[in-house]
Amino acid sequence: MFKTKALSNAIRYSLLLGSVALAPNALAQENDLNSDVELEEEAPERIVVTGSRIRKAEFSNASPIQIINGDLSREMGLFDAGSMLQSTSQAAGAQIDNTFGGFVLDNGPGAATIGFRGLGAERTLVLINGRRMAPAGVGGAPTSPDLNLIPGVMIERVENLFDGASTVYGSDAVAGVANVILKKDVEGFIFDASYRQPKGEGGEETVLSGMWGKTMDNGFITVGVEYSEQKSQSLSGNPFVKGCEERIWEAEDGSIVTRNSGYGPVASGEDSCDIFPLTNRISVPSFFGSVYYTPNFTNTGIPNFSESTVPSSLEGFLPSWVAGDFDGDGINDGVFVDGNGDGFRDVDFQDPLYAFQQSDYYKSGDYRSKNERISLMLNGEYNFQDDNDTTFYYEGLYASRKSPIFSPGAQIFQQVAASNPYNPCGTNGIDCFGVLGVGPGGPEAVQPIINIRGDRDQTEVEVSQYRLVTGVTGNLGMFENIGLDNWYYDASVSYSASKGTDHRVGIDEERLINSLETAVLNDDGTVTCGTGSDGCVPVNLFADSIYQEGGGTLSPEEAAYLFIDRDIETKVNQFVFNAFMGGDFFALPWNNETVAGIVGIEYRRDEIESNPNAAASQGLLWGYFADQGADGSRNLKEIFTEVDFPLLKGVKGAEELTFTASGRVSEESFYDAESTYSLKTIYRPVDWFTLRATKGTSYRAPNLRERFLNGTSGFNTVADPCVVPEDARNIDPLNPGSAATYNAAEETRDTAVLNACQASGIDPTTLGLGQGGTDSYTGTYSAEIETGGTTELSAETSVAKTYGFIFEQPFTDAFDLTMSLTRFDIEVTNSIAEPSAGYSIGQCYSADGNDAFCSRIGRDTNGQIDLVDASFINIGLISSKGFDYNIYFETDTVIAEENLGITLDLQATRMTEQVFDVLGTIDDNMGEPDSPEWRGTARLQLKYSDFRFNWETRFIGKGREDEDDLGEFEEGTAGCRGLTDANGAPLKCRPVGFTDDYFVHNIGMTWSNDAYKVNFGVRNVFNEAPPKVDPSGSFSNTNIPLGVGYDTSGRSPYISFTASF
């Protein structure tokens, strides 16, 4: 007889009462839509639950486990696996979702991943029905499973294990395991429709699903299909980010100043918006930085281009160069250019024509990208009803998603030679230095800084994956002949295959350079370029159509020549064979309790194949990295064992004392064999109090990306902090051939940066100034970046420890009260990372000047960075430590002859340490905005008759960047320039790098009977806005820290309807 309903409830309740971490979603929910299977009274069935492979009649587990109930999550408006998992308090660190569309991610755009304990998705193992889920994604070498490919409505529950579990499940289970259990106890047809409407415009979510199942005496079968669509939501449509990205400052007196001063006097007045990146300008060496597009007007003599400011020493050099009050304090503190004599600066940096992120085109970009998914699922068992209870089981899953992403903002700053016919300062233009009246200066190269619509601003991603599992399990009755009872076996084979495609369009850098460098003005006034047979089209980067708000447009001929497709296809295959047998080994002589265990083998093969086109592999798009994909395979051969010792049971002072040991030996293709172990202890002196402890090691060999990502050498923009800033350069306007000199009074860099540059042999007061003005350069330029996987990496190893207790109130039957506490301590050694070029440069020239990173940076004879090694390396130690707290209260009372059930569930996690030892540089991220010290969830449920009411409150604690990162309070910042404190002294400020405590409240109401269920509710009832930080500090998007767990949808009503028949 199959007892699926009873087993389901047994698992839920046993985990609720027997785990260290009690889950807010662990309460078993009666499924009113399915008829219960009639059961006969039998001996307790032995079951297996996440964290062990041993079948036990009485389940207890020393590992901290949390259960997420799928139906309850959907009743609270969470319709997909990513949302369910990322809402847990243990989901620390950046959790990737579809608000990351504009960033380069390991799994590519549109993916959703889960990482426990702040250790990253690559150290959290995802299972479906207890078996490994393979990575899927785009972009060369995806590293983690994509949660978007799991059918949300078909999730029965998710069992989260929060200790190292390599001995049970193999590599990658460093921070824990997320085991997604799909529904199988389905009887008849079930149809479900759900809809959620976020506040603002766009972002609506629709889910339609259907399931059919049948349970028989000798098995069951369940099939299902799900369609899900989340529409995109633009920056302007989101209720919390529809404005610009602001500059937010913390004043020394504790006040918050939202202000971005220092760019006046302008007719539009002062604004808080960040003006960068500025666009629609050209950098002209003979001027003071850039001149800006001013249609039908010029204050420089260059047609349609004007200067904004000049050095203070040049006040009055020309009549339009006048002193003015830049910060509104009534004191002239700069010199601006007022060519039209209206008293204001001719170029207003707050104008969307220049401040690209204030343009309507930028604001129409995705804050939350569209995601369209379809899933098909098959799940079943067939029991042969023989003497050995032989059961054949099978699973099939196909899922695909489409994620179009619109993320404008890519700039072009390609130098245009003096010989180019369109160059306004070139051979066919004017003497741009001569217009100042001190020339001649001669033709010169200039650099347009522009945005082009359609260039690298749209991405189309498609990912599909199928997964097949088949296996057989049964009893080994012949073992009874040799005195071994209750022996069983389980052997399975799984195969997963995914394919992801990434398509985008951009400007071909080689073609652009070819056009600009070979263009000539013919005698008949036409312009041609190229060899005459290469299809070259003259490109005019100075046409009025280029310099438009939100980005310019190319002519049809220019677009046809320059725009090319960048495509990359990524395939990931995984084959797993797993077999184990287990049973009762022997009875302990002092209590006759049975020592049970298992022994097994596992073989896994991972394969990756990437097929980038030439534009992707060679990095042909302007300013976009080369991706040569990844190609390779690896094999893992493993043996494992687990033994459970019930040392004491039912005696005075020891209701239970159980010791469990497990081990695994793993041999990976490129490494020697590694062993891991796990030791677990449960001690229950009385029925209502339990002490638990675990210690285990884990092993993670470099994944497919870290090993097989093909070596890529491409050019990308770097920011060199050792180059003298433009503001700190004095230029002699009467001598265009002379080199600029260093002006220490206008220095904007920290002293620590200057010292680090000098310590590495670079003079930060002369670098970039050049000799004779001929070889000067700014701090932003192109350098060669080397990336790629390597076989020289060492495997990661880790040690995870947990300690805790559980208290179950024994004093009264009026209510149930359970409390637990868990201490966790995880340390990962030889951790693998891929430091970006910017990170390596920043670490080298930080206050501490890390020599290990400096050795990865090369400079040419002119002092410029010419090579940065950004390949994978073993960086050192990562640790994560803290506490999990849980309180569970349940009672009921009778009102009007109906039972009112009351449940209160509290869960919280406190992080006490999150240390990264990066090649000797120690950084504890605990308590920072992206790793807050506290997270928690509280849920109140009232159940009365056919109604359920849920109120949930989620809490994310405050965070603050390290004081060294925040910097000193300073006068003259863009936030406090010109302001005074209560004593009349100049106000000192620094950027806001902290967040306050955050609470968000969700409600859900459900009515159900045997055939129907109606659910409605509101997420973020009070429309609580997420905290905001200054963009110069924390990792954020439009001031909101990314991936922390803040609700960015606003008040979102939802409704769902379910019918069964």
N, C-alpha and C positions, 0 to 999 in steps of 0.2 A: 504493500500500500504506500502511495505517495502522500506525504504529510507536509506539503509545501507551505500551507498557511501556518501550521503550528511551528514549523521550523523557522519561518520568517519572524514570527513573534518571539520565539525562544531566543533567536539571535539578538533581536533588538533589546529585549529585556535583560538578557545576560550581559550584554555589553554595557547597558545603562548601569547595572548594579555591580559589575565586576571589573570595570576599567578604572584606570587612574584618572583619566581625563573624562569627565562627564560632559556629554554634548548637549548644547541647547536644542538640537534637533533630534535627540535620541529617543524621544517619547514615541512609542509605537502608535501609529494612527490606524484606526479601523478603516479598511477599504470597503465602504458601503456599496460600491459599484459592482463588487464581485461576490457571488455566492460562496459561502464557506464550504469546503470539502468536508463531508461527513467522516469523522475519524473514530476509530475504535481505540479503546484503552490498550496501550502497549508499553513496553519498557522504553525508557528515554532513548531517543536516537542519538547516536554520536554525530557531532557536527564539527565543522572546520570553519574558523573565522580568521579574518585578516590578522597576520602576525604569527601564525603557526600553521603547520601542515598536519599536525597530529589531530586525529579525531578523538573527541572527548564527550562523555555523557554529561559531565558537569563542567561547564566552561568557565575558566578564569584565566586572566592574562595579566602579567605584570607590566606590559607595555602600555603607554598612554594611547588611548584610542578615542576618537570622536566620530559620532555618527551624524551625518547630514541626511535627514529624511527628504526624499524627493518630492512627495506630495505636499508636505508642509512648506518646503521652499517655494513651490509654485503657488501655494496659497498666499505667500508673502510677496508675490510678484517677481520671483527669480525664475526665469524660464529656461536658462541654459546652464551647462555644466560650469563654464567659466565664472559666471556670477555666483553660483552656489559655493564654489570652492574659494573664490577670492574674498568672500564675505567673512571667512573664519578668522579668528583672532591670531591664529598661528601663521596666516599668510602674510609674513613680514617681508620687507624689501619691495622693490618695484615689481608689481604684478602687471604683465603685459595684456592690454586689451585693445579695442579698436579706437582709442583716443591717441594711439601712438603712430598714426598713419604717416606722419611726416618724418619719421625717424628710421634709420637703418637698423633692422633687427635681425637676430640670428635666424628666426623662423620666417622672416619676411613680413610685409605689411598685412594687417588684417588678422593676425594670429592671436590666440589667447592661451596663456600658459599659467602654470601654478608653481610657486616656490615657497617652501616652508622654512620658517626660522631665519629668514633673511639670507639664505645660502644659495638662492638662485634656482631656476627651473631645471638646470642640468643636474642638480643634486636631489631632485624630488622625482621619485618613480611613480608613473601613472599606470594603473592596471585597469582592465575591464574584465569583470567577473573573475578576478584573481590572476589574470594572465597579462603579461606585458603589452602595452600599447606602443606601437612604433612611432618614431618621429615623422612629421609631415610638414611641408612648407615650401617656400621658394627662396631664391637668393643664394644659390650655391650649395649651402650645407646646413639645412635645418638640424637643430640639436634636440628638440623636445617634442612630445606629442602636442597636437593642436586641439585644445578642448572644444573648439568650435565644431569639430567633427563628431562629437558625441551627441546623440539625440537626447535633448533635455527632457522631453515629456516621458521618455522611456526609462528614466533613471528611477529605480526603486529606492536606492540609498547610496551614499558614499561613505565608505569606512576609511577614515584617515588615521594612519599610524604614525606616531611622532617619535620614533627612535630609529637608530641605524638598523636596517633590516637586510643587509647584504647576505647574511647567512640563510635567510628564508627565500629571498626573491632575487638575489644576484646583485650585480653592480648597479650603481646609480642611486640606490636607496640610502643615501647619506643623511639627509635631513628628515626623511620619512617617505611614506607611501600613501597615495590616494587611490583607493580601490573602488571603482565605479561599478555598482551592481545593477544590472538592467533587470527590468520586470520580467517575470516568467509565470507568476501565478495569475494569469489572465484567463477569464472564462467568458467566451462570447465576444461580441464586438464592443469596442469602446471608441467613441469619437470625442475629440477635445479641440476646442478653439479658444485662443487667448489673445488679448490685445492690451497694449500699454501705450499711453500717450504722455511723453515727457512735457514739462513746461517749456514754453518757447515754440519755435517752429522747427519741424522735422524731428527725426529720431524715433518715429513711431515703430513699435515692435508688434509683429503679428506671427502667431504660431498656430499651425493647423496640423493635427495628427490623427491617425487612426491605427487601432491595434485589433488583432483578433487572436484569440488563444483558446486552447482546449486542453483540459486536464483529464487524463485517463488513468485506469488502474496500472497501466504499464508505461506511463510517461506523460509528457506534455509537449505542446508545440505553441510557440508564440511568434507572430509576425507583426511588424509594425512599419509605418511610414510617417515621416515628419517633414513638414515644410516650414521654414522659418525665415522671416525677412525683418531685418532692422534697417530702416531707412537712414540715410545720412542726415547729419545735423551740422549746419554751417557754424562758423564762428559767430556770425551775426545772429543766428537763430538760437544760440544757447543762452539761457537766462543769466548765466554767471560770467560769461566771457565775451559778450556781444560788443563791449567797448574795446579799447586798445589795450596793449600791454603797458601797464603803468610803472612808473618809478615810485617805489614805496620806501620811505625812510624812517628810521628809528632815531628820535632826538635824544640827546643826553638826559633831558628832563623826563624821559619816559613817554612823551607824546609821539604819535604817528603822523608823519607828514607825507601826503601824497602830492608830489610836486616834481616838476622837471624844468627848473629855471636855468637861466644863463644863455638863452638863445634870442633874447629881445634886443632892442625894442622891435616888436612886430605888430602889425595891425590886428592880428587875430587874438592877441593877448596871450597870457601864460597858460600853459596846459601841462597836465601830468603825464601825457603819453610819452613813451619811449620813441625817439625819432629814428632809431637805427633799425634796419639798414637803410641809409639814404640812397636814393636812386635818381635817375634822370640827370646825370652830371657827367662831366669829363674831367679827368685829372690832367692838368697842364703844368709841366715843370716850371715854366716861367712865372706862374702865379703861385698863390699861397695855398696849395692843395687842389681843390676842385672848383670849377665854375659850373653853374647850374642853369638848366634850361629855363629860359624866360621868354616865351613866344612873343615875337614882334617887339622885343625890348632888349637892350644891352647896356650895361654900365662898364663894359670892358673894351668895347670895340669889336669883340668877337660876335658875329651875328647870332642873336637868339640865346646868348649865354651871358650870365652875370656872376660877379663875385659876391660873396656874402660878407666876409670880414677880412681884415688885414691886421698885421701885428700892430700893437699899440704904438710902437716907435714911429710908425708911418702916418700918424694923425696929421691931416692937412696936406699930405704929399700931393694929393689931388683934391679938388674942392669937394668931391662926393665922399671922401674918406673922413668921416666925422666921428667924434667921441660920443658914446652913449651909455645909458644905464642898462646893463644887460640883465640884472637880476631884480630890478624893481626896488632897490634900497635908496634911490635918489642920488646915488654916486656914480659918476661915469667910470666904468671899469673895462672898457673895451672900445675898439674902433670898428664901426660897421660901414657898409657902403650904401649910400642913399642917393642913387643916381637920379631918381625922379623928384627929389626934394620934398617928399611928404612926411619926413621925420621918422620914417620906419625903415627897417632893413629891407632891401629889395628882394631878398630870398628868405621866405618864412619856412623854416625847417618843419614846422607842424603841418604845413600844407600837404595833403595826400599826394600831391604831385611828386613830392620828394620823400616823405615818410611812407614807404611802401605799405607798411602794416596798418596804416590808417586808410588805405584805399578800399573802396567797395569790392574790388576784385579780390583782394587778399581776404577780406572778411567773408566772402562767399565760399572760401575754402572749407574743407571738412574739419570740424572739431571732432566729430564722431563719424567714422566712415561707414558706408553702407555694407551690410553683410547679408547675403542671401544663401541659405543652406537647404539641402535636402538630404534625408537620411533614410536608409532602408535597413531593417533589422530582422534577423531570424534567430530563434533560440529554441532548443528543444532537447529532449532526452527520450530514449527508448530502452525500457528494461526487458530483458529476455526472460525474466521470471524463471531463471534456472536456480540450481542449488547455490550458486556463487553470487547470486544477485547481480549478474553482469549487466551493466548499463552503458549504452552508447550515447554520447552527447555530442552536440554540434552547435556552432554559432556562426552566423554570417552577418557582416556589417558592411554596408557601403555608404559613404558620406561624401559630399562635395560642397564646396562653398565658392562663391564669387564675391570679390571685394574690390569694386572700383573705388579709387581714392583720388581726391582732388586736393592737392597741397601746393598752392602757388608760392613763389618766393625765391626761386633760383635766380641768381644774378650772373651777369657776364661782365667781365672787366678785361677784355682783350686789348692789348696794345695795338695801335694803328700807326704805322710808320709815316714819316714825313712825306714820303713819296706817294702815298695814297691820294688819289684825286679828290676824295671827299673830305679829307682831313682839313678842318677849318684853319688849322695852324701850320699846314703843310706847304709843300711846294706850290700848290695851286690855290692856297688860301691866303691869309693875311699874315703879317709879322705880328704874332700875338704878344711878343715882348715889346715890339715897337709901339703898340697902341698906348703903352704907358708913358710915351714921350721920352724914353731914355734909350731907345734902340739904336741900331737894329739888332735883333736877336737871331734872325734867321729861322728857317723851317724847323719844326720839332715834332717828334712823335707825341701822341696824346693817348689817353686810355679812357674810353667810354665806360661808365659804370651804369648798367641798364638792366631792365627786366624785359623779357620777350614772352608774350602770351603763347602758351602751347609748348614752351621749352621746359621739359622735365617737371611739369606741374600735374600730370595725370598718370596714374598707374592702374593697370588692370591685372588683378591677381585671381587665378583659379587654382584651387587645390582639391584633389580628390584622393580618396583612400578606400581600399577594400581590405577586409580582414576575415580570414577563414580559420576556424578552430574545429578540430574534431578529436575525439578521444574516447577512451573506454576505461571504465572503473568497475571494480567488483571485489569480491572476497577471495581470499586464498585459503579455501577450506582444507587443502591437502596439508597445510602447515600444522593443523591440529594433530596430525599423526606423529609429529615430533614434539608435541607439548607447547606449541605456540598458538595462542588463541587470538581471535578477533583480528587476524591479519587481512590486509586489503592491499589493493594496488590502484594506481592511477597513471595512465600514460596518455599523453596528448601531443598533438602537432598543431602549430599555428603558423600561418603565413600572412604577412601584411605587405601591401604594395601601395605606394602613394606616388602621385605625380603632381607637381606644381609648376605653373607657368607664370612668369612675370613679364609684363609688356609695358613699355613706356616709350615716349617719343621725345627727342631732344635735338639740339643743334650739333652737327658733326664738327668737332674742333678742327680737324685737319682741313676740311673744306672751307671753313671760315677763314683760317689762316691763309690758305691758298688764295682765296678771293681777295683778302685784304692786302697781301704782300705782292701779288702779281698784277693788280689792277693798274691800268694806264689810261690816260686821257688822250684820245686820238685827235687828229687834226680836224676831223669833222664834228668834234664836240661830244662824240660818244665815248663811253667807258667800256673797256673789255678787260678780261682777265684770263689767266690760265694759258694753256698751250694751244687752244683752239680746238682740241679734240677731246678734252677731259670734261666737257659740259659745264665749265666754270661759269657762274653768274656773278657779276659785280654786286657786292653787298654794300649798301650805304648805311653805316651805323650812325650817321648824323642827320638822317631824314627826320622831318617833323613827326612822322608816323611812329617812330621809335620812342619818342619822348612824350609818353602819354600817362595819365594817372592809371595806376594798376598794371603798367607794362605796355610796351608798344607792340606793333604788329609788323611783320615783314610783308613785302610785296608777294603776290602769288609766285612769281618766278624765283625770288629769293628763298621763300619757304620750301618750294619744291626741290631746290638744290641743297639747302642746309639741313632740313629735318630728315632724320633717319630713325628707324625702329631699333630699339634695344630689347632683345628677348633672351630669356634664359629658362630652360626647362630643367627641373630637378626631379629625379626619381630616387626613392628610398625603398628598399626591400628588406624585410626581416623574416627569417625562418627560425623557429624555436621548437626543439623537441625536448620534452620534459617527461620523466618517468620516475616514480618513487613507489615504494611499498612500506607499509608500516603495520604496527600492531602491538600486542602486549609482549614485552620481552621476558619479564619474570616478576614474581611477587616479592616484595620486601619481607624479610623474615620476621621483623618485629611488629608489623601491622597488617600484613597480608595485602597491602595496597599494590596495585599493578604499576610497574614501570613500563611506560609505553614510549614508542619512538618511531621514527621513519628513517629511511636512507634512500637517496635518489641520485639521479644524474640529470644533467641538462646540457644541451648543445645549442648554441645560438650563432647565427651568421647574419651579419649586418652588411648591406651593400648600398653604395651611393653612386649615382651617375648623373653628372650635370652636363647639359648641352647648351652653353651660351653661344649666341651668334657673335659675329666679329665685333659688332658695336659694344657688346658686353665684355667679351674676353680681352679686347684691346683697349677698352676704356675710351672709345671714340667720342662719346658725348662730352661736350664742354663742361669741365668742372665736376665730372662724375666719375666715381671710382671704377676701375676695371674689376670684373668678376670672372675669373677663369673657372669657377665652379669647383667641384670636388669629385674625384673618382677614386674608388678603392673599395676594399672589403676587408672584413676581419672575422675571425672565428673565436668563440669562447667555449671552452670545455670545462665543465664543472661537476664536482661531486659534492653532496651535502648530506648532513644528518642532523637530527634533532631528537633529544631524549628528555622525557618528563619524569621527575622523581617526586612522588607524593610522600615526603619523608614522615610527616605526622598528619593525622587527621582524626578529629573527634575526640581528642584527649584533653585533659585539663591543662589550660595554659597554651593550647595549640589546637584550635579548631582546624587549622590548616597550616602546614608548612610545606611548600612545594618549591622545588628547584628545577629549573629547565636549562639545559645546555644545548647549543647548536653550533655547527661549524660548517664551513664551506671552503673548498679549494678551487681556485679559478686560474685557468691558464688561457691567456689571451695570445693571439697570433704573434704579437710583437714583444711580449714580456715573459719573464719567467713566472712560474706559478706563484700565486699569492694566496695566503690563507686568512680567513676571517673567523671570528668566534663571537658568540653571544651567551651571556650568563644572566639568568633572571631568577628572582626570588620573590615568593609571596609568603608573608607570615600574617596569619589571622589569629590572634590570641583569643578573641571572642567573636561571636557571629557579627557584631556590629562595628568592628574596627579592623582595618587591614593595613599592613605596611608592605610596601613594594619597592623593588629596586631592580634596575637592569644596567648592564654594561656590555657594550658590543662594539666590534670594529666593523668598518665598511671599506669597500674597495671600489674605486672608479677609475677605469682605464680611460685614456683620452678618447672622447667621442669622435664621431665621423668628421665633424667640422675641425676639431683640434688636430686631428691626424692627417686628413686627406684634403683639406682646403688647399687647392693648387696655389703655389707661390705666385704672387702677383706683384709686379712692380709698375706703379702708375704715379702720376703726378697729381697732387692735390694742394689746396691752399693751406698754409701754416701761418700762425701768428708768432713772430719772433720777439720775445720780450726784451732782448738785448739791443734791438735797433732803436735809435733815438726817435722818440715820437715827433710827429710833425709840429705839435704845439711847442716843442722845446728846441726848434730850429730857428736860428736867425738867418734871414736871407737878405743879401744886399741887392736892392732893386736896381742899383746903378751899375752893377757888375754881374751880368747874368752868367759869366763863365766861372765865377768863383764858387768854392764849396760853401755850404751852409756851416754855421758854427753852432756850438751847443749853448743853449740858454738854460742854465740850471734853475732859474726862477720859475720857468714854465714846465718843469719836470712833473709828470703825472704818475710815474712808476713808484712802487714802494722801495724803500731803501734796501729791504731784504732781497728784492729782485736784482738790484744793481750790484749788491755784494756777491750774489750767486753767479752773476755773469762774470764778474772780475775773477772769482775763484776758479772758474773754468777757463780762464785765459782770454776772455772777451772784454773789450773796453766798451761799456754801454754808453759812454759819452761821445764816442766817435763813430760807432758802427752804423753804417747806412748813409753817413754824410757824404762819402765819396771824395774823390780828388778832382779838383777843378770842375766840380759839378757834372762830370761826365758819367760817373758810375754810382750815383746815389740811388738809394732805394728805400722804400717804406718798410714797415714791420710786417706787412702782409704780402706774401708772395708765394709762388708755386715751388714745391720741393718734391723730390721722389720719395714715395712711401712704399716700403716692402712689407707685404703681409703674406700669411700662409700657414698651413699646418706643418707639423714636423714630427719625425719619428724619434727625436731626441728628448721628448718630454718624458718625465717620470709619471707613473700612475699616482693618483691621489689616494691617500689612506686617511681614515678618520677613526676617532673614538667617541662614542656617544654614551652618556650616562644619564639615567633618570632615577629619582628617588621620590617617594611620595607616600601618602596615606589616603584612606577613604573611611569616612565615618557615616554609618547608617543609623539614624535615630531609632533606638529600641524601646523607648519608654512608653509610647502610646500608639494605639491603632487609629487615632483620630486623623493623623496625617503622616505622610512619608517625608522625611528630610534626609538628604544625602549631601555630604560635603567632601571635597577632595582637594588635595594640594599636590602638585608635581614640580619637582626641581629638575630642569634639564641642563645638560652641559655637553656641547658638541665641539670638537676640535678637528679641523681638517688640515692635514699637512701636505706639502707639495702641491698646493692648490694651483690650478691652471687658469690663466687669464690671458686676454689679448689687449694689452694696453694700447690705446689709440695714440696717434702721433701727437695730438694736442695734450693728452695726459702725460706722455713721456717728456715733452718739452716743459710742461708746467711743473712736473716733479723735479726735473733737473735744475730749473731756475727758480725753485721755491726757496723759502727761508732756510731750509736744511740742505738744499743742493745735493740731491741723491746721485752719487757717482754711478750707481748701477744703471740709472736711466740716461745719464749723460753719455755713457759708453754706447748707447743705441742711437746717438745723434752725430752726424758728420757735417762738417762745414768745408766750403771750398776756400780757395786762396783769397777771395774777396770777403770772406767772413760770413757769407750766407749759408744757411742750412741747405745742404744739397741731398741729404739722405737721412731718413728716419726708419729704423727697424721697428715695425709694429706687428711682428709675428708673435705667435703664442709662446709663453714662457711659464715656468713654474715660479710663482711669486712668493710662496711662503705659507704662513699659517693663517687660517680663518677660524674664528671661534664664535659661537653663539650660545649664550647662557641666559637663564631666566626661570620664571615660575608660571605655571598654569593653575588657576583657581576656578573651582566650580561649586555651585550650590544648586541643589534641585529640591523643590518643594512641591508636594502634591496632596490635595485633599478633595473631599466632595461633601456636599450637603444637599438636602432635599428641599425644593421650593415648588409649591403647587403640584405635588406628587411627581415631580420630575427631578432627576438627579442633575445637580450643577457641579461639574468638575472644574477644579481650579488648579492650574499648574503655573509655577514660577521657576524659571530657569535662568541662572546667572553664570556667565563664563567670562573670564578675563585672563589675559596673558601680560606678564610684566617682563620686559627684556632688561637684563642687568649688564649684558656685555655683548657687543658685536664688533669684534676686533678684526682688522685686516692688517696683516704684516706683509707689506708690499716691498720686497727686496730690502728689508731692514727699516723701512719707514712704517711706524706703528700708527694706526688710525682707528679709534674706537667710534663707530658710528651710532652707538646707542644713544637715544635721546635727541638725535637730529631729526629734522622734519620728515625725511623719508624713512626713518627707523625710530618711530616714537617709542618711549619707554612702556606705555600702557595701551592696550587695546581690549575692548570688551563688548559683550552682547548680553542684553537682558530681554527675556520674553515672558509675557503673561498670556496665558491661554485660559479662556472660559468656554466650557462645553456644556450646552444645555439642549436637550432634546436633539433635534436635527441640525442645530446651529453650533458653529465654532467661531469664536472671536479671538484674534491674536493682536497683541500690541508688542512691538519689538523696538528696542532702543539700541543703537550701535554707538560705540564710543571709541574715538581715536584720541590719544593723549597728545599733549603739546610737544613740540620739538624745537630744538635750537641748534644752529650750527656752532661748531667750536669757536671759541673767542678768537683764535688765531685766524680763522677763516672769515669771521665777521669784520675784523679790522678795528682800527681805532676810530673813536668819534672825532670828526674833523670839521673845521670851518670851511666854508666855501664850496661845499658839495652842491650838486644840482638840487638837492632837497631843501637845504637850509640856508643857502646863499642869500644874504640880505635880511635874514630873520634874527631876532634877538630873544633871549630868555627873559624870565621875570625880573632879572636884575639889570636888564639892558645890555648884557654882554652878548657877543655874537653866538648864535645857536650852533651847536655842533651835532652832526648827524653821521649815520652810517646806514647802508642798505639793510632793509628788514630781511633777516635770515632766520626767522622763528615763526612758529605757528601756535595758536592757542588750542585749548581743549575743544573737541568737536563732538557734538551729539546730533544724531539724525534719528527720526522716529518714523516707524512704518506701521500701518494697521492693515488687517485683513479680516474679512467676514465671509464665512462659508455656510451654505445650506446644502444638505445632501439627504437623499433617501436611497432606496435600493436601485433606482434607475438613473437618477439625475444628480448633478452637483453644479451649483452656481457659486462662483467665488468673485468677490470684488474687494478692492482696497485702494490704498494710496501709499506710495513710497515717498519718503521725505514730506511728511504731512505739513510741516511748518515752513517748507521751502527754505531750509537752512542752507546758507551759502557756505562753500568751503573756504578755509583760510587762504590768504594770499601772501606771497613772498615777492621780494624784488627779483627781477630776472637775472641780476648779476650774481646771485648766490645759488640757491637750491635748484635742482633739476625740475623744471616747471614748464608749463605751456600756458601762455597768457596769465601768468602769475599764480596759477594753481599747481601745487606739487603733483607730479605725475606718478601714477601707480601706487599711491599710498592707501587708497580705499575711500577717498572722499566721494560723496554723491555729487556728480556734476550734471545731473539731468533735471534737478529741481523737482517740485511737486509733480508726481507722476501717477495719476489714477490708472487702474488696470481692472480688467474683468476677464473671467474665463468661464466656459460652459463645458460640461462633460455629460455625455449620455452613454449609457451602456444598454445593450440589448442582445 
